[in-house]
């Protein structure tokens, strides 16, 4: 048994979907959510800036002695991958994924598009199309936080076999994408991350029966509402 908490860390509200999925599967665990709202969005920052931000945040979060930190942010996971791996804490990140048969269009932030991780994906899958979105994460953050639904031009992502959501914020626009893609053709690195989380927690279970979800910062009432609505 391991009764230490689990921390979910994202640049904003994007990680709430993966937190909700994990909480639904493991309600006995104690969860903390940290959204780096002061530095959001990460996607328009340089590699050096992102690595520095992620490193400082992890050093701060490690002080809470969690058994696991979930980096629920594609940009942080891909750009600061090496720095994250050097920290003295168990971590699981979220990384873009690609359809194995057919052409995939990857929607991601500018920083993720420039990352070494995505460069390697493009080398492995030459047909991969990458659509860097400069302000989409920011626009989604504002719309959802205000209680609305983000508007997107989904048509520009069509004519591929798969669409891959390369930012956890983009989960909030999945309903829009379902107009042009069936569910099995909409990919997300959150699935692989959840399977890793599930495997970890199956061997590091909490001994209690009723866990908790607490928000470390930000507009807590708004975060609770969004979390409840997911």
PyMOL commands that set and color helices and strands:
alter all, ss='L'
color gray80, all
select helices_A, chain A and resi 16-25+47-62+74-79+81-85+110-114+116-124+136-145+154-157+168-177+183-185+189-202+220-229
alter helices_A, ss='H'
color red, helices_A
select strands_A, chain A and resi 6-10+30-35+68-71+91-93+104-108+129-132+162-166+186-188+212-215
alter strands_A, ss='S'
color yellow, strands_A
deselect
rebuild
show_as cartoon
